[in-house]
């Protein structure tokens, strides 16, 4: 009898069993090739998860939900950091007395290390306030000439520049800021801009005259800010001196980060964020029109997530491997704006890692800060490392050599920051700075040597910045009015060298 006949003669049940076995074997082979989960335990960096017949156990399903919430919270932190940073500046100013648009904070004797502000500087006079367009409607800013700065929305998007690169071309004038829901025709006679958010941050700087802040402070005190509806009788300005005060404007790396973000989302227009961003926020409990009240398990995940997220942010800022960060192929100096764009889209897409790297260390994503204008604006170099690639250590001594003819029209400065707070290093001195204004000793060839360390090198008082044992630190070299040798890189600073 032929094989086909034997199969036909076999009981139907046996054929069914054989068919089922063959199908099961084929399915198992396919599952193995495709990586489909069956009955097994998988090992992952976030734990073990059990599956039976392709289904997660109840306990595994709960922990996987927690893992998803955790991951979403980490991404939300990194993506929304620029907004929470501005929100915290508004809170810090309000606690310092600048709660209304006509209450203007000025650091009249310069910003010192008692103010916590992401990489603030001690060589220009700062002035800041916030507009509330939801409460006040269209708002007028009557600005004097010779200021540098502008207006940003609550996500650090530029609303309007003020100064040489703004529409006023450094001459000052009347600006009119419109709320996002404004539909009318603005009156003539103003430089007009419409904000995406109701909250608007106004920040300006004034240059010292003969090394003193008196004149820029007086100039800044001539600013007028008022609702357009009160143009005939504008409210009087009130000026708050921020110098020498403990003002904290740096966002937290705790659960409070998400609480601040929830408040901000509630205050601003829904369509400001993309649908995908709104989904990610809603997935961790932040949704406009709904209270932010995660349960105990969810809150625990958010608390844990913000710690990892802030650790990732630090690594992304201080240990970046982005090749575009380096200014010179043979130096450790890095760009603050990696890619040369304040909108982070120089690669054809928004590079959120580059945006987060900036936002963790600095504030003010203004296009004016990256414009390559010879003799105008400002540029910045920074590094967390010495010439060997080791992180800068507050317990060690170092030297930085700046070659002759530092390429600036206005002035240069070197300011030291605490790696933890990313604010000026609190080292027992008022200003952790050496600059053109501080009168450092100049070498015979016109070069400048700057020294860093916990102990003063003999005879180097004017060229020394004290560091603190146990604290990491990093410098920023500022170039105000950078000249052509800066842009063509024919001038370049030496690396920071440890002195042993």
DRENTI-30093 format. One record per residue (C-alpha): x, y, z; residue in one letter. Coordinates in steps of 0.25 Angstrom, whole numbers, plus 2048, in hexadecimal, padded with zeros to 3 digits. Example, Ala and Ser with C-alpha at 12.3 -4.5 7.8 and 13.67 -1.06 7.14 Angstrom:
<nodes>
8317EE81FA
8377FC81DS
</nodes>
This chain:
<nodes>
800800800X
80580E7FDX
808818807X
7FC821803X
7F3815805X
7F8812813X
7F5821816X
7E7820811X
7E5813819X
7EA81A826X
7DF81E830X
7DA82C82EX
7DE82F83CX
7ED82C83AX
7ED83582DX
7E7840835X
7F283E840X
7FD83D836X
7F884A82FX
7F785183DX
80584D841X
80B852834X
80385F835X
808860843X
81685E83FX
816868834X
80F87283DX
81A870848X
82587183DX
81F87E838X
81D883846X
82C880849X
83088783DX
82789483FX
82A89584EX
81B893852X
819891860X
813884865X
81487E872X
821883878X
82888D881X
82F89987AX
83B8A0880X
83C8AF87DX
8448BA884X
8388BE88BX
8358B0891X
82F8A288EX
8218A1888X
819894887X
81089087BX
80788487AX
80288086CX
80688E867X
7FE895872X
80589D87DX
80289988BX
7FA8A3894X
8078A689BX
80F8A888FX
8048B1888X
8048BA894X
8138BC894X
8138BE885X
8098C9887X
8128CF891X
81E8CE888X
8168D587CX
8128E0886X
8218E188AX
8268E287CX
81C8EC878X
81F8F5884X
82E8F5881X
82B8FA872X
821904877X
82C90A881X
83690B875X
82C91086BX
82691B874X
83291F87CX
83392D874X
824930879X
82692C887X
833934888X
82C941883X
82093E88DX
82A93D899X
83094B895X
822951896X
82194A8A4X
82E94F8A8X
82C95D8A4X
81E95D8AAX
8249588B7X
82E9648B6X
82396E8B4X
82196F8A5X
81396A8A4X
80D97489AX
81197888CX
815986892X
81D98089DX
82B97F897X
83797889DX
84497E89AX
8529798A0X
8569878A3X
8649848A8X
86597889EX
8619698A0X
8699628AAX
86A9538AFX
85E9558B8X
8559558ACX
8529478A7X
850949898X
85593F88DX
863944889X
86095388CX
86B95D88BX
871968893X
876972889X
868977884X
85C97D88BX
85097488BX
84297888AX
83696F88AX
82796E88CX
81B965887X
80F96A87FX
801964882X
7FA965874X
7EE95D879X
7EC967885X
7F197487EX
7EE97286FX
7F7979865X
80397F86DX
80C98A869X
81B98A86CX
82199886AX
83099486AX
83C99E86AX
84799C860X
854994862X
84E988869X
85097A864X
84696F866X
83896C863X
82B965866X
829956866X
81C94D868X
81B943873X
82293886AX
82E941867X
829945859X
82D953855X
82295D855X
82A969851X
83896D852X
83C97B858X
84A981855X
853981849X
84D974843X
83F978846X
83598183EX
83998D846X
84898B841X
84D98F84FX
84599C84FX
83A998858X
82B99C856X
81D997859X
81B988858X
80D982858X
80B97485DX
7FE96D859X
7F8961860X
7F6954858X
7E7956856X
7E8964851X
7E0966845X
7DF975843X
7E797F83BX
7F2984844X
7F3994844X
7FE99A83CX
80B9A0842X
810993848X
81A988845X
81097C847X
81296D84AX
80896384EX
80B959858X
80894A858X
80694A867X
7FF953871X
80B95487AX
81795B874X
82595D879X
82C96A877X
83B96A87AX
845975876X
853978879X
85B985879X
869987877X
87298E881X
87899B87EX
88699E883X
88599188AX
879996893X
86A992893X
8659A0896X
8619A4888X
85B997883X
853996890X
84E9A588EX
84A9A1880X
843995884X
83B99C88EX
8359A5883X
82E99887DX
81E99987EX
81598D87DX
80698E87DX
7F9988877X
7F598E86AX
7E8991871X
7EF99A87BX
7F79A2871X
7F19AF875X
7F49AD884X
7FF9A2885X
80299D893X
80F9A1899X
81B998898X
8219918A4X
82F98D8A4X
8349818ADX
8439808AFX
8489728ADX
8569748B1X
85B96D8BEX
84E9658C0X
84C9568C0X
8439558B4X
8419478AFX
83C9458A0X
84293789DX
83892C89BX
8379208A4X
83B9128A1X
83090C8AAX
8229098A9X
81F9188AAX
82491989BX
817912897X
80E91A8A0X
81492789AX
81292188CX
80391E88FX
80192C894X
807932887X
7FF92987EX
7F292D885X
7F693C883X
7F993B874X
7F2938867X
7EF92A864X
7F392A856X
80193085AX
80692185BX
805917850X
7FB90C851X
806902854X
80C90B85FX
7FE90C865X
7FC8FD865X
80A8FB86CX
806905877X
7F88FF878X
7FE8F187AX
8058F6886X
7F98FD88CX
7FC90B886X
7F091087EX
7EA91E87DX
7DC91F884X
7DF91388DX
7E691389BX
7F490D89CX
7F29038A7X
7F98F68A4X
7F78EB8AEX
8018E68B7X
8078DB8AEX
8078E58A2X
80E8F08ABX
8198E68AFX
81C8E38A0X
81C8F289DX
8268F58A9X
82F8EA8A4X
82E8EE896X
8328FC898X
83F8F889FX
8438EF893X
83E8FA88AX
847904891X
8538FB891X
8518F9882X
850908880X
85D90A887X
8648FF87EX
85E905872X
863913876X
87191087CX
875903875X
86F905867X
8758FD85CX
86F906851X
87A909848X
874916844X
87691B852X
88591D851X
88A92B84CX
898927848X
89C919844X
8A891A84EX
8A292185AX
89891D864X
88F92A863X
88192885FX
875930859X
869932862X
860932856X
86492584FX
861926841X
861935840X
851936841X
84993C84DX
83D933847X
846927847X
842923839X
84F924831X
84F91682DX
841916827X
83A912833X
839917842X
844911849X
83E910857X
84B90A85DX
852917859X
84792085EX
84791886CX
85691986DX
85592986CX
84892A875X
84F922880X
85B92C881X
85693987BX
849942879X
84594A86DX
844943860X
845950858X
849950849X
85195D84CX
85A954855X
85E94C849X
85E95783EX
86C958838X
86D967837X
87B96D838X
87C977843X
86E976848X
86796C851X
86E96285AX
874954858X
878949863X
88293E865X
881934870X
887927875X
88691E881X
89491887EX
8A291A87FX
8AD918874X
8AD909877X
89E907877X
89C906886X
89190E88CX
89591B893X
8979188A2X
8959238ACX
8A091D8B5X
8AB91E8AAX
8B292A8A4X
8B292E895X
8B693988BX
8AF93E87FX
8B7946875X
8B094F86CX
8B9954860X
8BB96285CX
8B096B855X
8A496485BX
89A967850X
890970856X
88A97E853X
884980860X
88A97786BX
88D96886FX
88B96187CX
88D953882X
88394F88DX
883942895X
87793A898X
87392F8A2X
87192289AX
86691F8A4X
85D92B8A3X
863930896X
86293E89CX
86E9478A0X
87793F8AAX
8759438B8X
8849448BCX
88494E8C7X
8869598BDX
87C9638B7X
87F9608A9X
8869538A4X
88B95B898X
897960891X
89496A885X
89897687EX
89197E888X
898978894X
8A697D890X
8AE97088FX
8BD97088DX
8C196F87EX
8CD968879X
8D896F871X
8D296A864X
8C496E867X
8BF96086CX
8B895D879X
8BA951882X
8AE94E88BX
8B0945897X
8A693C89EX
8A79348ABX
8A49348BAX
8B293B8BDX
8B69488B8X
8C39478B0X
8CD9518B5X
8CC95E8AEX
8C095A8A6X
8B59618ADX
8AF9698A2X
8AF95D898X
8AA9528A2X
89C94C8A4X
89A9448B1X
8949368AFX
88E92D8BAX
8949208BEX
8899158BCX
88291D8B1X
88391C8A2X
88392889AX
88392E88CX
88793B886X
88094387BX
88894C872X
87F95886DX
882960861X
87A96D860X
87B973852X
88396784CX
88D96B841X
891963835X
89C95B83BX
891955844X
889950838X
89494B82FX
89A94483BX
8A894B839X
8A894E847X
8A6943851X
8A8941860X
8B1937866X
8AB92B86EX
8AA92C87DX
8B6925882X
8B891F890X
8C4925898X
8CA91A8A0X
</nodes>
